[in-house]
Amino acid sequence: MNYPILAREIIVGVGGKENIVTFVHCATRLRFKLRDRNLADLNALKAHPDIIAVVESGGQFQVVIGNEVKEVYQVIQQRLAIPDETSPITDSTERRDSLFNHFIDIISGIFTPFLGIMAASGILKGLLAVATTIHWLSPDSGTYHVWYAASDSLFYFFPLILGYTAGKKFGGNPFITMGIGGALVHPLIISAFETSMIAGHSSENFLGIPLSFLNYSSSVIPIIFASWVSCKIEKKLDALLPSAIKTFITPLICLMLIVPLVFLVIGPAATWLSQILAQGYQTIYGFAPALAGMVMGAIWQVCVIFGLHWGLIPIMVNNLTVLGHDTLAPLLLPAVIGQTGAALGVFLRTRDAKLKVLAGSAATAGMFGITEPAVYGVTLPYRRPFIFGCIAGAMGGSVVGYYQSAMYSMGLLNIFTFTQLIPPSGIDHTVWGAMMGTLLAFAISTLLTWMFGLPAITHKSYHA
């Protein structure tokens, strides 16, 4: 893959530099927000041999590259010289988008920049759980403490990280919103929360108004709301204040206003909303866990294709924050491995050399949670493998739901996820249930695809 040439052709394909409003990337996709969709040459991009697929979803023009997306992104970033990572929301683009697309765009923009470190932190947490379960490490040892701090730092200081990315996404100064996030997890606040928990009430107040301290470590919703309000106020202040003083007066006013507002209004209201969201999900899940697993296992990859999966990410994180575990993510693991098995089935069945190489690399990437190469490059173009992968995901998801498996740390869904499903009490039937459901999905999708997935192209060239 020649990155400079590909970068130039992608820029031309999306309508040129002037047509790009914002530009981010995730694990496999370049995500553009374009001024005029009609200027993009969809057919030319789809026909490019180094581009897996082109998808329009969530108000974004998405170019699927695969595992080398970061390298392509960096080259395009140098050519464009526009802000990286999350990009601010402008009033013009905000008006054009539907409410749902706007929501998906916000969530993806806030969470995309740290997906890699979040997956790594979750895997390390899972490996530590395995090491303590089989007595390789003691929870009282210094080795455990150092590695646990490394695995938990991102989640503990989530308000700080989210403050930065949300501030950039909402078009404000990310260091102001990061400072607000830092206030939520400041040792004084944590100490006041612990004291109020012991006493049963808080005796502190702010300017005579009683304060209700909550534990905001690992929280998601409060800092996102606070960042949105802060950025709105920041823009108003920057428009009103003289340039000579707004550099420090705007952050001063934002900190003085927003931090108390978080503890008095935004925090308690957002925490209440978080609890309602978690309890609502638990009510639906508790009604029929196996049915929930069947539905989610079947539709997850469809959601990924259209970018709708971002709407579920906050629910997973919120479940971990409020409940201490999440039962939604394990239901999706069979869907991921189901598409991986379908790609493997194509690899075993086809006689076309190029398709075999593509399917083999896609199956390998799928094992590590990256399914776009498998879906866009292998299973979806031939339909039946994709359908078999969804059927297998549904069957495996129902097994995972039946055993009510739960995840205890956030991370990318892949073969390492099993280590994140181990409860504090050790390996139990919920872990074995997740393994059985996932292996069932893998076996069914591989077998069905190998037997029935490619009857029309088994003896044909991949380009036929």
Solvent accessible surface area in square Angstrom, and as a share of the most:
residue,aa,sasa,rsa
1,M,92,0.41
2,N,79,0.41
3,Y,57,0.22
4,P,66,0.42
5,I,73,0.37
6,L,1,0.01
7,A,0,0.00
8,R,116,0.42
9,E,67,0.30
10,I,0,0.00
11,I,20,0.10
12,V,105,0.60
13,G,5,0.05
14,V,0,0.00
15,G,24,0.23
16,G,17,0.17
17,K,95,0.40
18,E,135,0.61
19,N,5,0.02
20,I,9,0.04
21,V,32,0.19
22,T,16,0.10
23,F,0,0.00
24,V,13,0.07
25,H,48,0.21
26,C,12,0.07
27,A,46,0.36
28,T,0,0.00
29,R,0,0.00
30,L,0,0.00
31,R,4,0.02
32,F,1,0.00
33,K,15,0.06
34,L,20,0.10
35,R,133,0.49
36,D,56,0.29
37,R,90,0.33
38,N,129,0.66
39,L,107,0.53
40,A,11,0.08
41,D,70,0.36
42,L,42,0.21
43,N,118,0.60
44,A,54,0.42
45,L,5,0.02
46,K,106,0.45
47,A,82,0.63
48,H,33,0.15
49,P,120,0.75
50,D,45,0.23
51,I,9,0.04
52,I,46,0.23
53,A,17,0.13
54,V,12,0.07
55,V,15,0.09
56,E,81,0.36
57,S,13,0.09
58,G,5,0.05
59,G,28,0.27
60,Q,13,0.06
61,F,6,0.02
62,Q,1,0.01
63,V,0,0.00
64,V,0,0.00
65,I,7,0.04
66,G,2,0.02
67,N,100,0.51
68,E,68,0.30
69,V,4,0.03
70,K,114,0.48
71,E,68,0.31
72,V,0,0.00
73,Y,18,0.07
74,Q,83,0.37
75,V,30,0.17
76,I,0,0.00
77,Q,34,0.15
78,Q,143,0.64
79,R,103,0.37
80,L,2,0.01
81,A,86,0.66
82,I,39,0.20
83,P,86,0.54
84,D,58,0.30
85,E,71,0.32
86,T,1,0.00
87,S,4,0.02
88,P,52,0.33
89,I,24,0.12
90,T,55,0.32
91,D,95,0.49
92,S,52,0.34
93,T,3,0.02
94,E,63,0.28
95,R,184,0.67
96,R,139,0.51
97,D,32,0.16
98,S,60,0.38
99,L,152,0.76
100,F,106,0.44
101,N,46,0.23
102,H,26,0.12
103,F,86,0.36
104,I,2,0.01
105,D,4,0.02
106,I,27,0.14
107,I,10,0.05
108,S,0,0.00
109,G,2,0.02
110,I,0,0.00
111,F,0,0.00
112,T,10,0.06
113,P,50,0.32
114,F,11,0.05
115,L,35,0.18
116,G,55,0.53
117,I,96,0.49
118,M,6,0.03
119,A,12,0.09
120,A,52,0.41
121,S,5,0.03
122,G,0,0.00
123,I,35,0.18
124,L,48,0.24
125,K,35,0.15
126,G,1,0.01
127,L,82,0.41
128,L,8,0.04
129,A,29,0.22
130,V,41,0.24
131,A,14,0.11
132,T,32,0.19
133,T,44,0.26
134,I,75,0.38
135,H,161,0.72
136,W,196,0.69
137,L,38,0.19
138,S,54,0.35
139,P,76,0.48
140,D,125,0.65
141,S,35,0.22
142,G,50,0.48
143,T,67,0.39
144,Y,38,0.15
145,H,100,0.45
146,V,104,0.60
147,W,125,0.44
148,Y,90,0.34
149,A,59,0.46
150,A,56,0.43
151,S,0,0.00
152,D,32,0.17
153,S,52,0.34
154,L,16,0.08
155,F,22,0.09
156,Y,80,0.30
157,F,81,0.34
158,F,3,0.01
159,P,0,0.00
160,L,49,0.24
161,I,55,0.28
162,L,0,0.00
163,G,0,0.00
164,Y,61,0.23
165,T,7,0.04
166,A,0,0.00
167,G,0,0.00
168,K,36,0.15
169,K,8,0.03
170,F,15,0.06
171,G,29,0.28
172,G,15,0.14
173,N,54,0.28
174,P,22,0.14
175,F,130,0.54
176,I,9,0.05
177,T,0,0.00
178,M,61,0.27
179,G,35,0.34
180,I,0,0.00
181,G,0,0.00
182,G,18,0.17
183,A,23,0.18
184,L,0,0.00
185,V,8,0.05
186,H,85,0.38
187,P,98,0.62
188,L,132,0.66
189,I,27,0.13
190,I,28,0.14
191,S,58,0.38
192,A,15,0.12
193,F,34,0.14
194,E,94,0.42
195,T,85,0.50
196,S,14,0.09
197,M,130,0.58
198,I,155,0.79
199,A,60,0.46
200,G,65,0.63
201,H,120,0.54
202,S,35,0.22
203,S,99,0.64
204,E,89,0.40
205,N,86,0.44
206,F,73,0.30
207,L,157,0.78
208,G,60,0.58
209,I,91,0.46
210,P,105,0.66
211,L,25,0.12
212,S,61,0.39
213,F,18,0.07
214,L,46,0.23
215,N,78,0.40
216,Y,2,0.01
217,S,15,0.09
218,S,32,0.21
219,S,8,0.05
220,V,6,0.03
221,I,23,0.12
222,P,3,0.02
223,I,0,0.00
224,I,26,0.13
225,F,93,0.39
226,A,0,0.00
227,S,0,0.00
228,W,118,0.41
229,V,33,0.19
230,S,0,0.00
231,C,2,0.01
232,K,87,0.37
233,I,45,0.23
234,E,15,0.07
235,K,88,0.37
236,K,142,0.60
237,L,27,0.14
238,D,51,0.27
239,A,87,0.67
240,L,144,0.72
241,L,40,0.20
242,P,81,0.51
243,S,88,0.57
244,A,86,0.66
245,I,66,0.33
246,K,65,0.28
247,T,108,0.63
248,F,121,0.50
249,I,39,0.20
250,T,3,0.02
251,P,31,0.20
252,L,88,0.44
253,I,50,0.25
254,C,0,0.00
255,L,72,0.36
256,M,126,0.56
257,L,95,0.47
258,I,0,0.00
259,V,27,0.16
260,P,20,0.13
261,L,62,0.31
262,V,0,0.00
263,F,14,0.06
264,L,45,0.23
265,V,85,0.49
266,I,20,0.10
267,G,0,0.00
268,P,41,0.26
269,A,55,0.42
270,A,4,0.03
271,T,30,0.17
272,W,159,0.56
273,L,74,0.37
274,S,8,0.05
275,Q,75,0.33
276,I,80,0.40
277,L,63,0.31
278,A,0,0.00
279,Q,104,0.46
280,G,33,0.31
281,Y,31,0.12
282,Q,58,0.26
283,T,101,0.59
284,I,128,0.65
285,Y,9,0.03
286,G,53,0.51
287,F,174,0.73
288,A,27,0.21
289,P,24,0.15
290,A,35,0.27
291,L,96,0.48
292,A,21,0.16
293,G,0,0.00
294,M,90,0.40
295,V,71,0.41
296,M,29,0.13
297,G,1,0.01
298,A,31,0.24
299,I,71,0.36
300,W,16,0.05
301,Q,4,0.02
302,V,59,0.34
303,C,19,0.11
304,V,12,0.07
305,I,18,0.09
306,F,103,0.43
307,G,1,0.01
308,L,65,0.32
309,H,22,0.10
310,W,6,0.02
311,G,19,0.18
312,L,38,0.19
313,I,20,0.10
314,P,18,0.11
315,I,35,0.18
316,M,4,0.02
317,V,5,0.03
318,N,4,0.02
319,N,0,0.00
320,L,29,0.15
321,T,48,0.28
322,V,52,0.30
323,L,58,0.29
324,G,43,0.42
325,H,52,0.23
326,D,0,0.00
327,T,8,0.05
328,L,6,0.03
329,A,2,0.01
330,P,1,0.01
331,L,1,0.01
332,L,0,0.00
333,L,2,0.01
334,P,0,0.00
335,A,2,0.01
336,V,6,0.03
337,I,8,0.04
338,G,0,0.00
339,Q,0,0.00
340,T,0,0.00
341,G,0,0.00
342,A,0,0.00
343,A,0,0.00
344,L,46,0.23
345,G,0,0.00
346,V,0,0.00
347,F,67,0.28
348,L,93,0.46
349,R,80,0.29
350,T,4,0.02
351,R,169,0.62
352,D,21,0.11
353,A,78,0.60
354,K,106,0.45
355,L,0,0.00
356,K,65,0.28
357,V,109,0.63
358,L,50,0.25
359,A,0,0.00
360,G,20,0.19
361,S,62,0.40
362,A,0,0.00
363,A,9,0.07
364,T,80,0.47
365,A,8,0.06
366,G,0,0.00
367,M,56,0.25
368,F,99,0.41
369,G,13,0.13
370,I,25,0.13
371,T,6,0.03
372,E,19,0.08
373,P,11,0.07
374,A,0,0.00
375,V,3,0.02
376,Y,17,0.07
377,G,8,0.08
378,V,0,0.00
379,T,0,0.00
380,L,62,0.31
381,P,74,0.46
382,Y,51,0.19
383,R,182,0.66
384,R,108,0.40
385,P,0,0.00
386,F,19,0.08
387,I,90,0.46
388,F,28,0.12
389,G,0,0.00
390,C,19,0.12
391,I,74,0.38
392,A,0,0.00
393,G,0,0.00
394,A,13,0.10
395,M,85,0.38
396,G,0,0.00
397,G,0,0.00
398,S,19,0.12
399,V,38,0.22
400,V,0,0.00
401,G,0,0.00
402,Y,154,0.59
403,Y,62,0.24
404,Q,102,0.45
405,S,0,0.00
406,A,8,0.06
407,M,0,0.00
408,Y,76,0.29
409,S,7,0.05
410,M,10,0.04
411,G,9,0.08
412,L,58,0.29
413,L,19,0.09
414,N,5,0.03
415,I,68,0.35
416,F,71,0.30
417,T,0,0.00
418,F,38,0.16
419,T,22,0.13
420,Q,4,0.02
421,L,1,0.00
422,I,12,0.06
423,P,12,0.07
424,P,131,0.82
425,S,106,0.69
426,G,14,0.13
427,I,72,0.36
428,D,47,0.24
429,H,112,0.50
430,T,21,0.12
431,V,1,0.00
432,W,139,0.49
433,G,0,0.00
434,A,1,0.01
435,M,53,0.24
436,M,93,0.42
437,G,0,0.00
438,T,4,0.03
439,L,113,0.56
440,L,68,0.34
441,A,0,0.00
442,F,44,0.18
443,A,56,0.43
444,I,29,0.15
445,S,0,0.00
446,T,19,0.11
447,L,96,0.48
448,L,46,0.23
449,T,0,0.00
450,W,113,0.40
451,M,88,0.39
452,F,99,0.41
453,G,4,0.04
454,L,3,0.02
455,P,70,0.44
456,A,68,0.53
457,I,31,0.16
458,T,8,0.05
459,H,136,0.61
460,K,115,0.49
461,S,61,0.39
462,Y,53,0.20
463,H,137,0.61
464,A,100,0.77
